[in-house]
Amino acid sequence: MDRRELMALLGLSSGSLILGPGSAEAADHEAAKQPGAAVKPTPVSGPFAHFCGIHIAKKDPKIQFITQHYCVAHGDGHGDDKLFQCILFDGTASTAKLVGVEYIVSDSIYRKLPADEKKYWHPHTYEVLAGGLIAPGMKPEDEAAFMKMILTTWGKTWHTWPDPKTPVPMGEPLLIWSLTGDGQADEKVVAARDKEFGCSTEAIRTRRCKELGLEVPKVSQPKNLDQVGRQWTDDGEDKPTKRQ
């Protein structure tokens, strides 16, 4: 997962996240008073990826959300030594609620995590291959490359606003899991997402499986909060099945 490769994908299809005024002139401090003073980069002022997915609660897979991800690369690592951090919203409008955060790491980083830590991380394999993840602002060829890049990554996600219908965030943060096999998605949620973005999850699934040459994973939902995720199968060696 190379930062330069990701940034190249995002450069033409995404913008920059900028909080606050775009000019130092609006700030009431010494730097703003200096003519031509440059605005220093902020944690959210660089290129970002926007993609949409369906999140589910690990404690109860019947709790499902359409979630918008806005992600940036973090740190100075190279190749697989890279962390991506995302802020999550319940929509794409300026009035959308910030509902949580997600951290994304490569499979090689995940494998090195302590055993007790892995229960917090969910796989992205099924979401990518089954069409659950889409990148609305990208060109088809860029989206295909992006999805191939994140196929085997893992995410650690907390919804700090567990129920977006409440006026303010209420209760404990919700540990989020991913769809990992057929029959788990709420069809009403999928239909609402497809209608919002004018896409077909089924058509995306067919195209991606063909492009990547793989069958969708067949992994059951975890039986408890301590169960560790798997990418491809419930039992045996956790490896993909090639498309016939």
C-alpha positions in Angstrom: 0.0 0.0 0.0 2.3 2.8 -1.3 1.4 6.4 -0.5 2.6 7.7 -3.8 0.5 5.2 -5.7 -2.6 6.1 -3.6 -2.1 9.8 -4.0 -1.7 9.4 -7.8 -5.1 7.6 -7.8 -6.7 10.3 -5.7 -5.1 13.4 -7.3 -7.7 13.9 -10.1 -10.7 12.2 -8.5 -10.7 13.9 -5.0 -10.1 17.2 -3.4 -8.6 18.4 -0.2 -10.1 18.4 3.3 -9.7 21.8 4.7 -11.1 22.9 8.1 -11.4 26.6 8.8 -10.6 29.6 6.6 -8.5 29.1 3.6 -6.3 32.1 4.3 -4.1 33.0 7.2 -5.6 36.5 7.1 -8.6 35.3 9.1 -6.5 34.2 12.0 -5.8 36.6 14.9 -2.2 35.7 15.6 1.3 36.8 14.7 1.7 34.5 11.6 -1.4 35.9 10.1 -0.1 39.5 10.3 3.0 38.8 8.2 2.5 39.6 4.5 2.5 36.6 2.3 2.6 34.2 5.3 2.0 30.6 4.1 -0.8 28.5 5.6 0.8 25.4 7.1 -0.6 22.1 6.1 -3.1 20.6 8.6 -3.9 16.9 9.3 -6.9 17.2 6.9 -5.5 19.5 4.2 -4.1 16.9 1.7 -5.6 14.7 -0.9 -8.1 12.2 0.4 -10.1 9.2 -0.8 -13.9 9.2 -0.5 -15.6 5.8 -0.5 -18.9 4.5 0.7 -19.6 1.2 2.5 -22.1 -0.5 4.7 -21.1 -0.8 8.3 -22.5 -3.3 10.8 -22.2 -3.5 14.6 -20.0 -6.4 15.7 -22.3 -7.0 18.7 -25.4 -7.2 16.5 -25.1 -7.6 12.7 -28.7 -6.4 12.3 -27.5 -2.9 13.1 -26.3 -1.6 9.7 -25.4 1.9 8.4 -24.5 3.5 5.1 -21.2 5.2 5.9 -19.2 7.7 4.1 -15.4 7.4 4.5 -12.9 10.3 3.9 -9.4 8.9 4.3 -5.9 10.2 4.2 -2.5 8.5 4.4 -0.7 9.0 7.7 3.0 8.9 8.7 6.2 8.5 6.8 6.2 4.8 6.3 6.8 3.2 2.9 5.0 0.4 1.1 3.1 -1.8 3.6 4.3 0.3 6.6 1.5 2.7 6.1 -1.6 3.7 8.1 -4.7 5.3 6.6 -7.0 7.2 8.8 -10.6 8.0 8.0 -13.3 10.2 9.4 -16.8 8.8 8.9 -20.0 10.6 8.2 -23.7 9.5 7.8 -24.0 11.3 4.5 -22.2 13.5 1.9 -24.1 16.8 2.5 -22.6 19.7 4.5 -25.0 18.9 7.3 -23.8 15.2 7.6 -23.0 14.0 11.1 -19.5 12.9 12.0 -20.2 9.4 13.3 -16.8 7.8 13.9 -13.3 7.0 12.8 -11.6 4.1 11.0 -8.0 3.1 10.7 -6.9 0.9 7.8 -3.7 -1.2 7.7 -2.2 -3.7 5.3 -2.5 -7.4 5.9 1.2 -7.6 6.7 0.8 -5.1 9.5 -2.3 -6.8 10.8 -0.5 -10.1 11.0 2.1 -8.6 13.4 -0.5 -7.2 15.8 -0.8 -8.8 19.3 -3.3 -11.7 19.4 -5.7 -9.8 21.7 -5.7 -6.8 19.5 -6.9 -8.5 16.3 -10.5 -8.9 17.6 -11.0 -5.2 16.9 -10.0 -5.4 13.2 -12.4 -6.4 10.4 -11.5 -7.6 6.9 -12.4 -5.8 3.6 -12.3 -8.7 1.2 -16.0 -9.4 1.0 -16.9 -5.7 0.9 -14.7 -5.2 -2.1 -15.5 -8.3 -4.1 -19.3 -8.2 -3.4 -19.6 -4.6 -4.3 -20.3 -3.2 -0.8 -17.5 -0.6 -1.1 -17.7 2.0 -3.9 -15.7 5.2 -4.6 -18.3 7.5 -6.1 -15.9 10.3 -7.2 -13.4 8.1 -9.0 -13.2 7.1 -12.6 -13.9 3.4 -13.2 -10.3 2.5 -13.9 -9.1 4.4 -10.8 -11.8 2.8 -8.6 -10.7 -0.6 -9.8 -7.1 0.1 -8.9 -8.1 1.5 -5.6 -10.3 -1.5 -4.7 -7.5 -3.9 -5.7 -5.2 -2.0 -3.3 -7.5 -2.2 -0.3 -8.8 -5.7 -1.0 -6.7 -7.5 1.7 -6.5 -4.6 4.2 -8.0 -4.5 7.7 -10.0 -1.8 9.4 -10.5 -0.8 13.0 -13.6 1.2 13.3 -15.6 2.9 16.1 -18.8 4.7 15.7 -18.7 7.4 18.4 -22.2 8.5 17.4 -23.9 5.0 17.6 -27.4 6.2 16.6 -27.3 9.2 14.2 -31.0 9.8 14.8 -30.2 11.2 18.3 -29.5 15.0 18.5 -26.1 14.4 20.1 -23.9 11.4 20.4 -25.3 9.1 23.1 -23.9 6.0 24.8 -20.8 4.0 24.4 -18.9 3.9 21.1 -19.9 1.1 18.8 -17.3 -1.4 17.5 -18.0 -1.9 13.8 -17.6 -5.0 11.7 -17.9 -5.7 8.0 -20.1 -7.8 5.8 -18.2 -11.0 5.3 -20.5 -13.3 3.4 -23.7 -13.6 1.4 -27.1 -13.1 3.1 -25.7 -10.8 5.8 -26.6 -7.4 4.3 -30.0 -5.7 4.9 -31.4 -5.5 1.4 -33.2 -2.3 2.3 -29.9 -0.7 3.2 -28.2 -1.9 0.1 -31.1 -0.7 -2.1 -31.0 2.8 -0.4 -27.2 3.0 -1.1 -27.6 2.0 -4.7 -30.4 4.5 -5.2 -28.4 7.3 -3.7 -25.4 6.8 -5.9 -27.1 5.4 -9.0 -25.3 2.1 -8.9 -26.0 -1.6 -8.8 -24.2 -3.6 -6.1 -24.9 -6.8 -8.0 -23.4 -5.5 -11.2 -20.3 -4.2 -9.3 -19.9 -7.7 -7.7 -20.0 -9.4 -11.1 -17.4 -7.0 -12.6 -15.0 -7.0 -9.7 -15.0 -10.8 -9.3 -14.2 -11.0 -13.0 -11.5 -8.3 -12.9 -9.8 -9.8 -9.8 -10.3 -13.4 -10.8 -11.7 -14.3 -7.3 -14.9 -15.6 -5.8 -16.5 -13.7 -3.0 -15.5 -14.9 0.5 -17.7 -17.1 2.6 -17.2 -16.1 6.2 -19.8 -16.2 9.0 -20.4 -13.2 11.3 -18.5 -13.5 14.6 -20.3 -15.3 17.4 -19.0 -12.9 20.1 -16.9 -9.8 20.5 -13.7 -11.7 21.1 -13.8 -13.7 17.9 -11.0 -12.7 15.4 -11.9 -12.0 11.8 -11.1 -14.1 8.7 -10.8 -12.9 5.1 -11.9 -15.8 3.0 -13.2 -18.9 4.7 -14.6 -20.0 8.1 -12.3 -23.0 8.4 -8.9 -24.3 7.3 -6.3 -22.2 5.5 -7.7 -18.7 5.1 -7.0 -18.2 1.4 -9.0 -17.0 -1.6 -10.9 -19.2 -4.1 -10.0 -18.4 -7.7 -12.9 -17.7 -10.1 -13.6 -20.5 -12.5 
